Amino acid sequence: MVARGWMKDLFNYDSPKLIRFPSVGCVCVKWFIYGIIAVYICYTLIVQKRYQEKEELTSSVRINLKGVAHADRIWDAAEYTIPTQTRDSFFVMTNVIRTDNQIQQTCPEYPIAKAICSSDRSCEKGIVNVHSNGVQTGRCVRYNATYKTCEIKAWCPVQMEESPPTPAVLRSSEDFTVLIKNNIHFPTFNYTVQNISPKLNISCKFNKVTDPLCPIFRLGDILQEAKENFSEVAVKGGIIAIEIKWDCDLDRWSYYCSPEYSFRRLDDKTRTQYPGFSFRFARHYKLPNGTEQRTLFKAYGIRFDVLVFGMGGKFKLIELFTFIGSTIAYFGLAVTAIEMCFQFYNCSSCCKIPFCENLIRKKYETVLMPEQVMFVSYVDNPHITLIKLPLETSLQNADGSSFENHPMKFYDPRTCCTHESNKNHSTAQSELRLLTQSISSADCPEWCCCGQCQMTQKYHEQLCCRKKEGQCITTTYWFTQLVLSRDTLNKALLYEDPFLDLTGHSSNSQLRRIAYKQYIHWRFGSFELEDRAIIPSCCRRLIRNTYPKANGNYTGFNLE
């Protein structure tokens, strides 16, 4: 049975229910948001090419540096260009501290704090300090007229810890040029391209305005583009990034794939501890007597890091459909924005607007457990009132919220106006006046507004047909015809059960029950509220007096 029900639901289509209401403001907000979303979608689709499949590039870089400098000697590319261990980088020496003719022997240590001594007891044989140039021999010797330092076995004389020369020794390297060869590849698209055109003019120099695609760069121009002064950076060195960005459109109708060059400084030039970029290296040779000798260089310079990045894109139908499908959901933002406004309005307690109140009643339906609520209908109030349990006062005075009912004509009142009922109309009205007179002569409770209610101790039975003082609904012609008329009630009973015996001893009980239902369907307009709808005290008493119970004991409304 469960499987059959599931298969039946499988072939049913569920459509959402919408509420349509006239509002110029809401329509303007909706179309304004729609317009913004449409512009955004067009921008991202056309400008950002969201219809393309994207892929990151793979890259290789080769570098050729050229130039000659003269500073007491000739420095060519083989001397001032030192290979680095970093991928896609090169180092250009711009300044140097040179220590010539070093031989392995004993000599005084450079006067650092831990090497200064006053006697041999201050020097320990075999000790190597992290900042030392060699191994201590245990002797304290004179370094100069001012200091005595521990003797060491090292390459002597040791290099002096002094500031680099200013201006830089190789400051003329500003005019050196570098050729950067960059090949990129997109594996998915099986496409390869390089930054060197077959028609390249080898005499060109990169210029951001006049020749932005030339792969030959003057070092001074690179630092100028990085907003740095070459002469200042050359003294202590630094790290400069050469960024090559590829933004490739590989579609035939809009092909474009050219590099964009930019430059910036990577190291922190404001630091005071170990600024710039430097390192040491040595060149060794042998004297005629076989003694090994070397020249030590402390090289300052600029390390250039070539950073290549970028994306390639090519049209793909599935990407276009995916983008369109994802952006359709954006149009729901308009509805969300308007709904949020209604939510804020519903939460606020000031500036209540009848239009918004009516819309909220139409749109939001409170769903509670049946045993937690009761429904009340007043003759002078157009809406049904929902009241939550438990009650702390009479039902008439309890606070409730409006519940939008859906009137339903279960019965046409005109069909009850038969010739027989019209003939007995005056008789029924006379009986009704007698009943109401007997009720009005009793003490009227303070919660009653119609003057016809019965005193009761139960909170949920303390309910009048009106919210404000006025005529009781039981005095109207239609109450008599729809709720009290035996002819109408018999028709309603026979409508439920065509073979019902109306002459039995329980006829009053049946008529009383159907009279309650007649009133609920008339005033509440919904069969769904039948079990939790409360009949006013005045109506309940008149129905009971018209169709009384033999023993006079009535159970009343059951809260459970």
Summary of the structure (lengths in Angstrom):
residues: 560
radius of gyration: 50.0
end to end distance: 31.8
largest distance: 151.7
contacts: 1496
relative contact order: 0.09
helix: 33%
strand: 26%
